[in-house]
Amino acid sequence: MNQALHEARTKLSWSRDADVYRAIFLVGDAPPHMDYPQDVRYAETVRNARAQGIVVNTVQCGDYAETRPIWQEIAELGASRYVAIRQDGGMLAITAPQDAELASLNRALADTVIAWGNAGEQAELEAKRHEALSAPAPSAASRLAYLAKTSGRVNDGREDLVDAVKEGRVELDHVKKDDLPASLRDLTPEQRDAAVKAKLAERAKIQEQVAKLSEERDAWIRAEETRLAAAGKGDGFDQQVARGDPQAGHGRGDRVLTLKQRATRPAPARPRAPRGIQRAVHPGRSRPSLRGSAFVPRSSMRADREPPSAPETSTR
């Protein structure tokens, strides 16, 4: 845990924007080993994080008595919040009525992608396109909602040729022939321009549908979460995170999505709920575990990376 917490603070590219809420969620079920001489102790890491404007929240999984005082101490040092949840995390997998249609739109959007650049760059864009196509319906729906609220692109990493032309980042007639996909190389400049414009128009229609359905989906999920909470099923990690922000799920239609990237909005004066999460796992774990894991809001990191359709895990 000491190592995971230290690396979460020092190994990630934290935003320096004053309007960004920087936070680490430390999730674990047992106290840390304090006998590793190479580790930086948690108290030092939390103090340094606080000096950087990074809040360290703690979430205890299970009811192991020896964990509670340490997690509470870390929360106090970090001027943050301590909560306890079930051992399994208690997170709810919700499938919305709009997911199937959004999954269909996700496939349609993927068909508008035009990869460009050198061979490696084209391969990267194609790989992302195939990942989007293979995503389960709920994941595809969440991904589309995220992209609609942030960049408006089909991916959040390097843009495809359609978005690059749309945003004025490149002029089509200045793209080298070798950097074009095979489908465009042998066309005349006029034909290439027409092909890209056709994809752009098709994409705009699809994205208009996505925006409408995403709003409906957000509203349905908020209502479903309220219903589940009233039924005593609202004590999972994601619900506990949302409770830290009275405005979570409102404003721009944003919703806290555990282990998935989501839209960001400027933080209020007082630090509140996270805007998306990435998990950094403590080294030396031979199997998945919540023990010693640090969850880091994506909004606190550089925004030039593609949001995955599944949890992104970096193991050191």
Number of C-alpha atoms within 10 A of each C-alpha: 25 23 25 25 27 20 18 25 22 13 9 13 11 21 16 14 10 11 12 20 26 29 30 27 26 27 26 24 26 21 19 18 12 12 8 11 7 8 14 17 19 21 14 13 23 25 18 16 23 18 11 13 17 22 24 29 26 27 24 27 24 17 14 12 11 11 17 21 11 17 26 19 15 22 22 16 20 25 17 21 19 20 18 21 20 15 15 13 19 16 17 16 8 10 14 16 14 19 20 16 14 27 25 15 20 25 17 16 24 20 14 21 22 22 23 27 19 14 13 10 15 18 14 16 22 18 12 19 22 12 15 23 19 15 18 14 20 20 20 26 27 23 26 28 28 23 22 20 18 14 13 16 22 25 25 18 16 16 20 22 25 25 22 16 17 14 12 9 11 14 13 17 12 7 13 12 14 12 16 21 17 12 10 18 14 12 12 11 13 9 12 18 16 12 16 21 15 13 17 19 12 15 22 13 11 17 22 11 13 24 18 11 20 22 15 15 22 20 16 15 17 16 12 14 16 14 13 14 14 10 9 8 15 18 20 19 22 19 21 18 23 20 13 15 16 10 14 20 17 12 9 12 17 21 24 22 19 22 21 22 27 28 22 22 16 12 17 13 9 7 18 22 22 29 30 22 25 23 24 23 25 21 14 8 12 6 6 7 14 20 19 24 24 31 27 27 25 26 25 24 17 12 14 9 12 15 20 19 22 15 14 15 12 11 12 12
